[in-house]
Amino acid sequence: MGLAHVHIRLATDNDMPAVRVIYNHYVATSTCTFQVELETENDRLEWLHNRTPAHPVVVALVDGEIIGWAALSPWKSRGAYARSVEASVYVQPDGLRRGIGRALLADLIERARAAGHHTIIGGACTEHPGSLALQRVLGFEPVGCFREVGYKFGRWLDVAYMQLLL
């Protein structure tokens, strides 16, 4: 499965079961998300339906199978933050380190520019240096680290933040 075979497009309702499976894997097994409860099908559909054109969800397909997804979300709800977004990227475990996450994040960067956003924020638990390296290779710069802000699997976790000015 190489990068040449990756197709990225906007997500649809029909993609939500696969998106949910990928996400729930990380909810149950990883500190890459601080969500602790598994999502239902209705949760994911509602999440997709509450998106705006400025905050898209995309999926990556390899041979017609969804192998990953990514989304731009509002950074904060107050009006002055309207052109600041947060990026999320998730790839099936067997698709890691194959360029899929990079393709998804690069796609989000272009969509953020096209939507008129000014900056993208990326956060990652410090237990996931690969996530931080992915952001760094696409131009994100470190801007800070929040210590012990998440509690999952019986331990306190730090989150490093990265930022890309568009």
Helices and strands as residue ranges (DSSP letters): G 3-5, E 6-10, G 13-15, H 16-29, H 41-49, E 57-62, E 65-74, G 79-81, E 84-91, G 93-95, H 100-114, E 119-125, H 129-137, E 141-152, E 155-165
